Amino acid sequence: EMSYERYGDVPNVVFPTGAITIGEKLLVFYGGADKVCCMAYARIDELLSHLL
């Protein structure tokens, strides 16, 4: 939802490219709007509670 994710060659699209876990966190690496590389993270237990 950041401007650098929304405006670019492919607007309003992010492309997940990899993920790793560190302790209780899931880190997801992604490209935003074909212009930048980004990283987002979430606690695994919170992520699973939203999915189940």
mmCIF file of the N, C-alpha and C atoms, coordinates in Angstrom:
data_MODEL
# 
_entry.id   MODEL 
# 
loop_
_atom_site.group_PDB 
_atom_site.id 
_atom_site.type_symbol 
_atom_site.label_atom_id 
_atom_site.label_alt_id 
_atom_site.label_comp_id 
_atom_site.label_asym_id 
_atom_site.label_entity_id 
_atom_site.label_seq_id 
_atom_site.pdbx_PDB_ins_code 
_atom_site.Cartn_x 
_atom_site.Cartn_y 
_atom_site.Cartn_z 
_atom_site.occupancy 
_atom_site.B_iso_or_equiv 
_atom_site.pdbx_formal_charge 
_atom_site.auth_seq_id 
_atom_site.auth_comp_id 
_atom_site.auth_asym_id 
_atom_site.auth_atom_id 
_atom_site.pdbx_PDB_model_num 
ATOM 1   N N  . GLU A 1 1  ? 0.793  -1.195  0.000   1.00 0.00 ? 1  GLU A N  1 
ATOM 2   C CA . GLU A 1 1  ? 0.000  0.000   0.000   1.00 0.00 ? 1  GLU A CA 1 
ATOM 3   C C  . GLU A 1 1  ? 0.841  1.268   0.000   1.00 0.00 ? 1  GLU A C  1 
ATOM 4   N N  . MET A 1 2  ? 2.141  1.119   -0.065  1.00 0.00 ? 2  MET A N  1 
ATOM 5   C CA . MET A 1 2  ? 3.018  2.286   -0.124  1.00 0.00 ? 2  MET A CA 1 
ATOM 6   C C  . MET A 1 2  ? 3.114  2.750   -1.574  1.00 0.00 ? 2  MET A C  1 
ATOM 7   N N  . SER A 1 3  ? 3.412  4.019   -1.785  1.00 0.00 ? 3  SER A N  1 
ATOM 8   C CA . SER A 1 3  ? 3.466  4.552   -3.150  1.00 0.00 ? 3  SER A CA 1 
ATOM 9   C C  . SER A 1 3  ? 4.511  3.838   -3.995  1.00 0.00 ? 3  SER A C  1 
ATOM 10  N N  . TYR A 1 4  ? 5.637  3.417   -3.389  1.00 0.00 ? 4  TYR A N  1 
ATOM 11  C CA . TYR A 1 4  ? 6.666  2.730   -4.169  1.00 0.00 ? 4  TYR A CA 1 
ATOM 12  C C  . TYR A 1 4  ? 6.230  1.317   -4.568  1.00 0.00 ? 4  TYR A C  1 
ATOM 13  N N  . GLU A 1 5  ? 5.160  0.799   -3.977  1.00 0.00 ? 5  GLU A N  1 
ATOM 14  C CA . GLU A 1 5  ? 4.603  -0.488  -4.387  1.00 0.00 ? 5  GLU A CA 1 
ATOM 15  C C  . GLU A 1 5  ? 3.497  -0.308  -5.416  1.00 0.00 ? 5  GLU A C  1 
ATOM 16  N N  . ARG A 1 6  ? 2.896  0.847   -5.444  1.00 0.00 ? 6  ARG A N  1 
ATOM 17  C CA . ARG A 1 6  ? 1.691  1.049   -6.252  1.00 0.00 ? 6  ARG A CA 1 
ATOM 18  C C  . ARG A 1 6  ? 1.934  1.650   -7.622  1.00 0.00 ? 6  ARG A C  1 
ATOM 19  N N  . TYR A 1 7  ? 3.002  2.400   -7.795  1.00 0.00 ? 7  TYR A N  1 
ATOM 20  C CA . TYR A 1 7  ? 3.208  3.108   -9.057  1.00 0.00 ? 7  TYR A CA 1 
ATOM 21  C C  . TYR A 1 7  ? 4.515  2.672   -9.694  1.00 0.00 ? 7  TYR A C  1 
ATOM 22  N N  . GLY A 1 8  ? 4.433  2.167   -10.914 1.00 0.00 ? 8  GLY A N  1 
ATOM 23  C CA . GLY A 1 8  ? 5.625  1.704   -11.614 1.00 0.00 ? 8  GLY A CA 1 
ATOM 24  C C  . GLY A 1 8  ? 5.229  1.017   -12.904 1.00 0.00 ? 8  GLY A C  1 
ATOM 25  N N  . ASP A 1 9  ? 6.115  0.173   -13.408 1.00 0.00 ? 9  ASP A N  1 
ATOM 26  C CA . ASP A 1 9  ? 5.843  -0.520  -14.665 1.00 0.00 ? 9  ASP A CA 1 
ATOM 27  C C  . ASP A 1 9  ? 4.605  -1.407  -14.561 1.00 0.00 ? 9  ASP A C  1 
ATOM 28  N N  . VAL A 1 10 ? 4.432  -2.071  -13.434 1.00 0.00 ? 10 VAL A N  1 
ATOM 29  C CA . VAL A 1 10 ? 3.244  -2.892  -13.183 1.00 0.00 ? 10 VAL A CA 1 
ATOM 30  C C  . VAL A 1 10 ? 2.624  -2.380  -11.883 1.00 0.00 ? 10 VAL A C  1 
ATOM 31  N N  . PRO A 1 11 ? 1.718  -1.402  -11.958 1.00 0.00 ? 11 PRO A N  1 
ATOM 32  C CA . PRO A 1 11 ? 1.190  -0.780  -10.751 1.00 0.00 ? 11 PRO A CA 1 
ATOM 33  C C  . PRO A 1 11 ? 0.284  -1.719  -9.956  1.00 0.00 ? 11 PRO A C  1 
ATOM 34  N N  . ASN A 1 12 ? 0.233  -1.481  -8.654  1.00 0.00 ? 12 ASN A N  1 
ATOM 35  C CA . ASN A 1 12 ? -0.652 -2.199  -7.732  1.00 0.00 ? 12 ASN A CA 1 
ATOM 36  C C  . ASN A 1 12 ? -0.405 -3.703  -7.686  1.00 0.00 ? 12 ASN A C  1 
ATOM 37  N N  . VAL A 1 13 ? 0.825  -4.132  -7.972  1.00 0.00 ? 13 VAL A N  1 
ATOM 38  C CA . VAL A 1 13 ? 1.170  -5.553  -7.948  1.00 0.00 ? 13 VAL A CA 1 
ATOM 39  C C  . VAL A 1 13 ? 2.477  -5.726  -7.190  1.00 0.00 ? 13 VAL A C  1 
ATOM 40  N N  . VAL A 1 14 ? 2.530  -6.727  -6.332  1.00 0.00 ? 14 VAL A N  1 
ATOM 41  C CA . VAL A 1 14 ? 3.790  -7.117  -5.698  1.00 0.00 ? 14 VAL A CA 1 
ATOM 42  C C  . VAL A 1 14 ? 4.075  -8.560  -6.080  1.00 0.00 ? 14 VAL A C  1 
ATOM 43  N N  . PHE A 1 15 ? 5.350  -8.883  -6.209  1.00 0.00 ? 15 PHE A N  1 
ATOM 44  C CA . PHE A 1 15 ? 5.774  -10.201 -6.638  1.00 0.00 ? 15 PHE A CA 1 
ATOM 45  C C  . PHE A 1 15 ? 6.614  -10.846 -5.541  1.00 0.00 ? 15 PHE A C  1 
ATOM 46  N N  . PRO A 1 16 ? 6.038  -11.791 -4.758  1.00 0.00 ? 16 PRO A N  1 
ATOM 47  C CA . PRO A 1 16 ? 6.849  -12.460 -3.745  1.00 0.00 ? 16 PRO A CA 1 
ATOM 48  C C  . PRO A 1 16 ? 7.948  -13.282 -4.419  1.00 0.00 ? 16 PRO A C  1 
ATOM 49  N N  . THR A 1 17 ? 9.156  -13.182 -3.902  1.00 0.00 ? 17 THR A N  1 
ATOM 50  C CA . THR A 1 17 ? 10.278 -13.881 -4.528  1.00 0.00 ? 17 THR A CA 1 
ATOM 51  C C  . THR A 1 17 ? 10.985 -14.837 -3.588  1.00 0.00 ? 17 THR A C  1 
ATOM 52  N N  . GLY A 1 18 ? 10.703 -14.763 -2.302  1.00 0.00 ? 18 GLY A N  1 
ATOM 53  C CA . GLY A 1 18 ? 11.339 -15.672 -1.362  1.00 0.00 ? 18 GLY A CA 1 
ATOM 54  C C  . GLY A 1 18 ? 10.846 -15.428 0.043   1.00 0.00 ? 18 GLY A C  1 
ATOM 55  N N  . ALA A 1 19 ? 11.062 -16.426 0.898   1.00 0.00 ? 19 ALA A N  1 
ATOM 56  C CA . ALA A 1 19 ? 10.649 -16.297 2.294   1.00 0.00 ? 19 ALA A CA 1 
ATOM 57  C C  . ALA A 1 19 ? 11.576 -17.141 3.158   1.00 0.00 ? 19 ALA A C  1 
ATOM 58  N N  . ILE A 1 20 ? 11.829 -16.656 4.363   1.00 0.00 ? 20 ILE A N  1 
ATOM 59  C CA . ILE A 1 20 ? 12.612 -17.405 5.345   1.00 0.00 ? 20 ILE A CA 1 
ATOM 60  C C  . ILE A 1 20 ? 11.974 -17.215 6.715   1.00 0.00 ? 20 ILE A C  1 
ATOM 61  N N  . THR A 1 21 ? 12.287 -18.119 7.621   1.00 0.00 ? 21 THR A N  1 
ATOM 62  C CA . THR A 1 21 ? 11.852 -17.948 9.001   1.00 0.00 ? 21 THR A CA 1 
ATOM 63  C C  . THR A 1 21 ? 13.071 -17.657 9.864   1.00 0.00 ? 21 THR A C  1 
ATOM 64  N N  . ILE A 1 22 ? 12.877 -16.758 10.783  1.00 0.00 ? 22 ILE A N  1 
ATOM 65  C CA . ILE A 1 22 ? 13.884 -16.447 11.798  1.00 0.00 ? 22 ILE A CA 1 
ATOM 66  C C  . ILE A 1 22 ? 13.141 -16.437 13.123  1.00 0.00 ? 22 ILE A C  1 
ATOM 67  N N  . GLY A 1 23 ? 13.401 -17.445 13.922  1.00 0.00 ? 23 GLY A N  1 
ATOM 68  C CA . GLY A 1 23 ? 12.670 -17.562 15.181  1.00 0.00 ? 23 GLY A CA 1 
ATOM 69  C C  . GLY A 1 23 ? 11.188 -17.724 14.904  1.00 0.00 ? 23 GLY A C  1 
ATOM 70  N N  . GLU A 1 24 ? 10.392 -16.849 15.479  1.00 0.00 ? 24 GLU A N  1 
ATOM 71  C CA . GLU A 1 24 ? 8.936  -16.906 15.338  1.00 0.00 ? 24 GLU A CA 1 
ATOM 72  C C  . GLU A 1 24 ? 8.412  -16.013 14.217  1.00 0.00 ? 24 GLU A C  1 
ATOM 73  N N  . LYS A 1 25 ? 9.307  -15.458 13.394  1.00 0.00 ? 25 LYS A N  1 
ATOM 74  C CA . LYS A 1 25 ? 8.881  -14.548 12.328  1.00 0.00 ? 25 LYS A CA 1 
ATOM 75  C C  . LYS A 1 25 ? 9.067  -15.171 10.955  1.00 0.00 ? 25 LYS A C  1 
ATOM 76  N N  . LEU A 1 26 ? 8.150  -14.850 10.048  1.00 0.00 ? 26 LEU A N  1 
ATOM 77  C CA . LEU A 1 26 ? 8.265  -15.191 8.636   1.00 0.00 ? 26 LEU A CA 1 
ATOM 78  C C  . LEU A 1 26 ? 8.607  -13.905 7.900   1.00 0.00 ? 26 LEU A C  1 
ATOM 79  N N  . LEU A 1 27 ? 9.722  -13.901 7.194   1.00 0.00 ? 27 LEU A N  1 
ATOM 80  C CA . LEU A 1 27 ? 10.133 -12.747 6.396   1.00 0.00 ? 27 LEU A CA 1 
ATOM 81  C C  . LEU A 1 27 ? 9.883  -13.073 4.930   1.00 0.00 ? 27 LEU A C  1 
ATOM 82  N N  . VAL A 1 28 ? 9.175  -12.201 4.233   1.00 0.00 ? 28 VAL A N  1 
ATOM 83  C CA . VAL A 1 28 ? 8.851  -12.392 2.818   1.00 0.00 ? 28 VAL A CA 1 
ATOM 84  C C  . VAL A 1 28 ? 9.508  -11.266 2.033   1.00 0.00 ? 28 VAL A C  1 
ATOM 85  N N  . PHE A 1 29 ? 10.265 -11.642 1.030   1.00 0.00 ? 29 PHE A N  1 
ATOM 86  C CA . PHE A 1 29 ? 10.932 -10.678 0.160   1.00 0.00 ? 29 PHE A CA 1 
ATOM 87  C C  . PHE A 1 29 ? 10.128 -10.573 -1.126  1.00 0.00 ? 29 PHE A C  1 
ATOM 88  N N  . TYR A 1 30 ? 9.930  -9.335  -1.609  1.00 0.00 ? 30 TYR A N  1 
ATOM 89  C CA . TYR A 1 30 ? 9.079  -9.154  -2.782  1.00 0.00 ? 30 TYR A CA 1 
ATOM 90  C C  . TYR A 1 30 ? 9.516  -7.939  -3.577  1.00 0.00 ? 30 TYR A C  1 
ATOM 91  N N  . GLY A 1 31 ? 9.109  -7.920  -4.836  1.00 0.00 ? 31 GLY A N  1 
ATOM 92  C CA . GLY A 1 31 ? 9.326  -6.761  -5.690  1.00 0.00 ? 31 GLY A CA 1 
ATOM 93  C C  . GLY A 1 31 ? 8.043  -5.957  -5.760  1.00 0.00 ? 31 GLY A C  1 
ATOM 94  N N  . GLY A 1 32 ? 8.155  -4.646  -5.657  1.00 0.00 ? 32 GLY A N  1 
ATOM 95  C CA . GLY A 1 32 ? 6.986  -3.780  -5.693  1.00 0.00 ? 32 GLY A CA 1 
ATOM 96  C C  . GLY A 1 32 ? 6.953  -2.942  -6.955  1.00 0.00 ? 32 GLY A C  1 
ATOM 97  N N  . ALA A 1 33 ? 5.870  -3.083  -7.726  1.00 0.00 ? 33 ALA A N  1 
ATOM 98  C CA . ALA A 1 33 ? 5.624  -2.287  -8.935  1.00 0.00 ? 33 ALA A CA 1 
ATOM 99  C C  . ALA A 1 33 ? 6.794  -2.346  -9.917  1.00 0.00 ? 33 ALA A C  1 
ATOM 100 N N  . ASP A 1 34 ? 7.505  -3.467  -9.942  1.00 0.00 ? 34 ASP A N  1 
ATOM 101 C CA . ASP A 1 34 ? 8.641  -3.657  -10.860 1.00 0.00 ? 34 ASP A CA 1 
ATOM 102 C C  . ASP A 1 34 ? 9.734  -2.610  -10.694 1.00 0.00 ? 34 ASP A C  1 
ATOM 103 N N  . LYS A 1 35 ? 9.827  -2.000  -9.512  1.00 0.00 ? 35 LYS A N  1 
ATOM 104 C CA . LYS A 1 35 ? 10.826 -0.948  -9.319  1.00 0.00 ? 35 LYS A CA 1 
ATOM 105 C C  . LYS A 1 35 ? 11.708 -1.152  -8.097  1.00 0.00 ? 35 LYS A C  1 
ATOM 106 N N  . VAL A 1 36 ? 11.191 -1.767  -7.052  1.00 0.00 ? 36 VAL A N  1 
ATOM 107 C CA . VAL A 1 36 ? 11.937 -1.859  -5.798  1.00 0.00 ? 36 VAL A CA 1 
ATOM 108 C C  . VAL A 1 36 ? 11.891 -3.280  -5.239  1.00 0.00 ? 36 VAL A C  1 
ATOM 109 N N  . CYS A 1 37 ? 12.861 -3.603  -4.397  1.00 0.00 ? 37 CYS A N  1 
ATOM 110 C CA . CYS A 1 37 ? 12.866 -4.853  -3.627  1.00 0.00 ? 37 CYS A CA 1 
ATOM 111 C C  . CYS A 1 37 ? 12.477 -4.506  -2.201  1.00 0.00 ? 37 CYS A C  1 
ATOM 112 N N  . CYS A 1 38 ? 11.593 -5.299  -1.614  1.00 0.00 ? 38 CYS A N  1 
ATOM 113 C CA . CYS A 1 38 ? 11.074 -5.000  -0.283  1.00 0.00 ? 38 CYS A CA 1 
ATOM 114 C C  . CYS A 1 38 ? 11.081 -6.257  0.573   1.00 0.00 ? 38 CYS A C  1 
ATOM 115 N N  . MET A 1 39 ? 10.856 -6.058  1.872   1.00 0.00 ? 39 MET A N  1 
ATOM 116 C CA . MET A 1 39 ? 10.737 -7.168  2.805   1.00 0.00 ? 39 MET A CA 1 
ATOM 117 C C  . MET A 1 39 ? 9.607  -6.852  3.769   1.00 0.00 ? 39 MET A C  1 
ATOM 118 N N  . ALA A 1 40 ? 8.758  -7.836  3.985   1.00 0.00 ? 40 ALA A N  1 
ATOM 119 C CA . ALA A 1 40 ? 7.683  -7.714  4.967   1.00 0.00 ? 40 ALA A CA 1 
ATOM 120 C C  . ALA A 1 40 ? 7.822  -8.872  5.946   1.00 0.00 ? 40 ALA A C  1 
ATOM 121 N N  . TYR A 1 41 ? 7.323  -8.699  7.154   1.00 0.00 ? 41 TYR A N  1 
ATOM 122 C CA . TYR A 1 41 ? 7.404  -9.796  8.115   1.00 0.00 ? 41 TYR A CA 1 
ATOM 123 C C  . TYR A 1 41 ? 6.127  -9.880  8.931   1.00 0.00 ? 41 TYR A C  1 
ATOM 124 N N  . ALA A 1 42 ? 5.898  -11.079 9.456   1.00 0.00 ? 42 ALA A N  1 
ATOM 125 C CA . ALA A 1 42 ? 4.764  -11.323 10.340  1.00 0.00 ? 42 ALA A CA 1 
ATOM 126 C C  . ALA A 1 42 ? 5.159  -12.416 11.317  1.00 0.00 ? 42 ALA A C  1 
ATOM 127 N N  . ARG A 1 43 ? 4.550  -12.393 12.481  1.00 0.00 ? 43 ARG A N  1 
ATOM 128 C CA . ARG A 1 43 ? 4.739  -13.500 13.422  1.00 0.00 ? 43 ARG A CA 1 
ATOM 129 C C  . ARG A 1 43 ? 3.986  -14.706 12.871  1.00 0.00 ? 43 ARG A C  1 
ATOM 130 N N  . ILE A 1 44 ? 4.617  -15.850 12.878  1.00 0.00 ? 44 ILE A N  1 
ATOM 131 C CA . ILE A 1 44 ? 4.024  -17.048 12.292  1.00 0.00 ? 44 ILE A CA 1 
ATOM 132 C C  . ILE A 1 44 ? 2.713  -17.412 12.982  1.00 0.00 ? 44 ILE A C  1 
ATOM 133 N N  . ASP A 1 45 ? 2.646  -17.343 14.301  1.00 0.00 ? 45 ASP A N  1 
ATOM 134 C CA . ASP A 1 45 ? 1.410  -17.703 15.003  1.00 0.00 ? 45 ASP A CA 1 
ATOM 135 C C  . ASP A 1 45 ? 0.265  -16.760 14.651  1.00 0.00 ? 45 ASP A C  1 
ATOM 136 N N  . GLU A 1 46 ? 0.545  -15.473 14.489  1.00 0.00 ? 46 GLU A N  1 
ATOM 137 C CA . GLU A 1 46 ? -0.499 -14.519 14.108  1.00 0.00 ? 46 GLU A CA 1 
ATOM 138 C C  . GLU A 1 46 ? -0.948 -14.751 12.672  1.00 0.00 ? 46 GLU A C  1 
ATOM 139 N N  . LEU A 1 47 ? -0.006 -15.037 11.792  1.00 0.00 ? 47 LEU A N  1 
ATOM 140 C CA . LEU A 1 47 ? -0.343 -15.322 10.397  1.00 0.00 ? 47 LEU A CA 1 
ATOM 141 C C  . LEU A 1 47 ? -1.238 -16.551 10.311  1.00 0.00 ? 47 LEU A C  1 
ATOM 142 N N  . LEU A 1 48 ? -0.878 -17.615 11.009  1.00 0.00 ? 48 LEU A N  1 
ATOM 143 C CA . LEU A 1 48 ? -1.681 -18.838 10.986  1.00 0.00 ? 48 LEU A CA 1 
ATOM 144 C C  . LEU A 1 48 ? -3.067 -18.624 11.574  1.00 0.00 ? 48 LEU A C  1 
ATOM 145 N N  . SER A 1 49 ? -3.185 -17.804 12.607  1.00 0.00 ? 49 SER A N  1 
ATOM 146 C CA . SER A 1 49 ? -4.504 -17.560 13.201  1.00 0.00 ? 49 SER A CA 1 
ATOM 147 C C  . SER A 1 49 ? -5.426 -16.835 12.229  1.00 0.00 ? 49 SER A C  1 
ATOM 148 N N  . HIS A 1 50 ? -4.867 -16.027 11.324  1.00 0.00 ? 50 HIS A N  1 
ATOM 149 C CA . HIS A 1 50 ? -5.679 -15.352 10.309  1.00 0.00 ? 50 HIS A CA 1 
ATOM 150 C C  . HIS A 1 50 ? -6.094 -16.307 9.201   1.00 0.00 ? 50 HIS A C  1 
ATOM 151 N N  . LEU A 1 51 ? -5.287 -17.329 8.963   1.00 0.00 ? 51 LEU A N  1 
ATOM 152 C CA . LEU A 1 51 ? -5.567 -18.275 7.884   1.00 0.00 ? 51 LEU A CA 1 
ATOM 153 C C  . LEU A 1 51 ? -6.529 -19.382 8.298   1.00 0.00 ? 51 LEU A C  1 
ATOM 154 N N  . LEU A 1 52 ? -6.553 -19.710 9.578   1.00 0.00 ? 52 LEU A N  1 
ATOM 155 C CA . LEU A 1 52 ? -7.375 -20.844 10.038  1.00 0.00 ? 52 LEU A CA 1 
ATOM 156 C C  . LEU A 1 52 ? -8.728 -20.412 10.539  1.00 0.00 ? 52 LEU A C  1 
# 
